[in-house]
Amino acid sequence: MAIRDKFEEQEKNGMKIVTNMNGEKRANGKLNIMMAKLTKRQKSVINKKQNIANLTGESINVKDLVSDKSFQTIGDKDDPATVQEVNDYIKTIKKGN
């Protein structure tokens, strides 16, 4: 017979999130799904640019990144990424470090 963990429920960004032993991973997964406009390839580009920015001590110019044709090509054509979405994703990357 399996032992059930004690669950705690809370609201985070208007979503009901259940936390248990691996609750933080589940909550972060749900929040990452909300940022569905950024494709995996775009997230990869942002991660690489953030690593370079951390090494050089500079910041990412998000407006130039969003307006870059190659970045737009790997994204969703009907619903392109916005500056706010990229900034939000960068904040989640920084929290993870």
Helices and strands as residue ranges (DSSP letters): E 8-12, E 15-19, H 23-34, H 40-56, H 62-67, H 69-73, H 83-96
